[in-house]
Each structure stands twice: as structure tokens, then as C-alpha cells.
């Protein structure tokens, strides 16, 4: 192979390999779930509000009762779910870690718009949907 052909080959090889090596890892997580009534029927257009000290997200369920809030900053969220003719359900202190998918399957209880059901749990939040995990390291700890 001549010197010029070798140079062109190496440049092309570099250009093809470069995109494979610079794919970034996403640190933001997502909040997803499914909203039904007590009999298991989907509730379309239910409102989902996820709020923290720094961020607010609002979305509605699709025709099948599913919702996804993508690219959510890690933090502690209060998640409220409501639909006409059902009680508002509130999930306080939901911790979203780095790259986590927080999955909520909710069965709304029939009731008035002023009724509120607060759901709390002391169980350990364990990511079982995938093998991702992450932590933030201080530069001092890395050295």
C-alpha cells in the first residue's frame, strides 16, 4: 500500500470508528407507568404531575392508560395522578436515581375531585427493569 493510500485508509477508519467511541451515557432517568380503574380498565387522559424542588413535569396517559416522562433529572419527586371521576393519588418522596426507570402502576379509586389518596412506602427502591445504575463521584474521590 502506498503512503497516500495508507493515509486515506487510516483517516477513513478513524472517521468510521469515532462515532462508536463518543456515544455519551445518559444520566437522566424516566418516570413511566400504567393507570387503570379498580377493575383493570385503562384510564386514558389521566394527568400525571411530577414535581421536585427544582423541576416540574406534566403529562397525560395515552389511550391505553400508559405514560412516559422521559429525560427526568435525578432527585426526589412527588407524583400526583388524577382523572375525572376518580380520587387524586399522591406518591410523595419518590426517589429517581441516575439513569433509573421509575415504574408506577396505579389503580385509581372512584371518587370526587377533592378526595386525595396518599400512598407511602418504606420499601427499598430496587431497579429490577434493567441492569443500569450510577453514582456521582467527586473529583477528590477519583484521585
C-alpha positions as CSV (number, residue, x, y, z in Angstrom):
1,X,0.0,0.0,0.0
2,X,1.4,3.4,-0.9
3,X,1.9,6.1,1.6
4,X,-1.0,8.2,0.3
5,X,-3.4,5.2,0.2
6,X,-2.4,4.2,3.7
7,X,-3.1,7.8,4.9
8,X,-6.5,7.8,3.3
9,X,-7.3,4.3,4.8
10,X,-6.4,5.5,8.3
11,X,-8.4,8.7,8.0
12,X,-11.5,6.7,6.8
13,X,-11.0,4.1,9.5
14,X,-10.8,6.9,12.1
15,X,-14.0,8.6,10.8
16,X,-15.9,5.3,11.0
17,X,-14.7,4.3,14.5
18,X,-15.0,7.8,16.1
19,X,-18.8,7.8,16.3
20,X,-18.7,4.5,18.1
21,X,-16.4,5.7,20.8
22,X,-18.0,9.0,21.6
23,X,-21.5,7.8,22.5
24,X,-22.5,9.6,25.7
25,X,-24.2,7.9,28.6
26,X,-27.5,9.4,29.7
27,X,-27.7,10.3,33.4
28,X,-31.3,11.4,33.4
29,X,-34.0,8.9,34.2
30,X,-37.6,8.4,33.3
31,X,-40.9,8.0,35.1
32,X,-43.3,5.6,33.4
33,X,-46.4,3.6,34.3
34,X,-49.9,2.5,33.6
35,X,-53.2,3.9,35.1
36,X,-56.3,1.8,35.4
37,X,-59.5,1.7,37.4
38,X,-60.1,-0.9,40.2
39,X,-61.4,-3.4,37.6
40,X,-58.2,-3.1,35.5
41,X,-59.7,-1.0,32.7
42,X,-57.3,1.6,31.2
43,X,-57.9,5.3,32.0
44,X,-56.9,7.5,29.1
45,X,-56.1,11.2,29.5
46,X,-55.3,10.9,33.2
47,X,-53.0,13.7,34.3
48,X,-49.6,12.9,35.8
49,X,-47.7,15.7,37.7
50,X,-44.1,15.0,38.9
51,X,-42.7,17.8,41.0
52,X,-39.5,18.4,42.9
53,X,-37.8,21.4,44.4
54,X,-36.2,22.2,41.0
55,X,-38.2,20.5,38.3
56,X,-41.9,20.1,37.3
57,X,-43.2,17.7,34.7
58,X,-46.8,17.2,33.5
59,X,-48.1,14.6,31.0
60,X,-51.3,12.7,30.2
61,X,-51.8,9.0,29.7
62,X,-52.4,7.7,26.2
63,X,-55.5,5.8,25.0
64,X,-54.2,2.6,26.7
65,X,-53.5,4.3,30.1
66,X,-49.7,4.3,29.6
67,X,-47.4,7.3,30.3
68,X,-43.7,8.1,30.0
69,X,-41.9,11.2,31.2
70,X,-38.5,10.9,29.6
71,X,-35.3,12.7,30.5
72,X,-36.1,13.5,34.1
73,X,-33.4,15.0,36.3
74,X,-32.4,12.7,39.2
75,X,-34.0,13.8,42.5
76,X,-36.9,13.3,44.9
77,X,-40.3,13.8,43.4
78,X,-43.9,14.0,44.5
79,X,-46.1,12.3,41.8
80,X,-49.8,13.1,41.6
81,X,-52.2,11.2,39.3
82,X,-55.7,12.3,38.7
83,X,-58.6,11.8,36.3
84,X,-62.2,13.0,36.2
85,X,-64.5,10.8,38.4
86,X,-61.5,9.4,40.4
87,X,-59.7,10.3,43.5
88,X,-56.4,12.0,43.2
89,X,-53.5,9.8,44.2
90,X,-50.3,11.2,45.5
91,X,-47.0,9.4,45.8
92,X,-44.6,11.5,47.9
93,X,-40.8,11.1,48.2
94,X,-40.3,9.0,45.1
95,X,-36.5,8.9,44.5
96,X,-35.3,8.9,40.9
97,X,-31.6,7.9,40.7
98,X,-29.2,8.3,37.9
99,X,-30.5,6.6,34.7
100,X,-33.3,4.9,36.6
101,X,-36.7,4.0,35.2
102,X,-39.2,4.6,37.9
103,X,-42.3,2.4,37.2
104,X,-45.7,3.2,38.7
105,X,-48.7,1.0,38.1
106,X,-51.7,2.8,39.6
107,X,-55.3,1.7,40.1
108,X,-57.3,4.9,40.7
109,X,-60.2,4.8,43.1
110,X,-63.6,6.2,42.1
111,X,-64.4,9.4,44.0
112,X,-64.7,13.1,43.9
113,X,-62.1,15.6,42.6
114,X,-61.5,16.8,46.1
115,X,-60.7,13.3,47.5
116,X,-57.0,12.6,47.8
117,X,-55.3,9.2,48.5
118,X,-51.7,9.5,49.6
119,X,-49.6,6.4,49.1
120,X,-46.4,5.9,51.1
121,X,-43.9,3.1,51.3
122,X,-40.9,2.3,53.3
123,X,-39.6,-0.4,50.9
124,X,-36.2,-0.3,49.3
125,X,-36.3,1.1,45.8
126,X,-34.6,-1.6,43.7
127,X,-34.2,-1.3,39.9
128,X,-35.4,-4.6,38.5
129,X,-36.2,-3.5,34.9
130,X,-32.6,-3.2,33.8
131,X,-29.0,-3.5,35.0
132,X,-28.3,0.2,34.9
133,X,-27.1,2.0,37.9
134,X,-24.9,5.0,38.6
135,X,-23.5,7.3,41.2
136,X,-21.9,10.8,41.2
137,X,-18.3,10.8,42.1
138,X,-16.5,13.8,43.5
139,X,-13.2,14.6,41.7
140,X,-11.4,14.1,45.1
141,X,-12.7,10.6,45.4
142,X,-11.5,9.6,42.0
143,X,-7.9,10.6,42.7
